[in-house]
């Protein structure tokens, strides 16, 4: 009977040891896997969302199509460039071996989403002041996030 108990105890120790090894291996690999996922998948999502805006001519093209806002199209060009800078900053973090946080990914995606929302209505169907207020707010929010990324 004692031989059975000793054998049983040996298997328990062995099973616990193997579980510890497997769990340790999994936990060691998880941060690297997460970094690869957010860098590859997250970057692809950001570029895809930005591509939707650019396929329509960007904010610049949107303003150029409006007779009331054509004179403000330079603001659209600046916003297009700032959005692209956010994506490049995200990509640079990945290239430098730093893992961007999901929060940063979400903030950039949200700003791109805000830019995409501007396209939902034709510029001439909205008041000039309302469109400019949205664009100024978007530009300000992008500037704030860019300032955080460069500091």
Secondary structure by P-SEA (a helix, b strand, c coil): caaaaaaaaaaaaaaaaaaaaaaaaaaaaaaaaaaaaaaaaaaaaaaaaaaaaaaaccaaaaaaaccccccaaaaaaaaaaaaaaaaaaaaaaaaacccccaaaaaaaaaaaaaaaaaaccccccccaaaaaaaaaaaaaaaaaaaaaaac
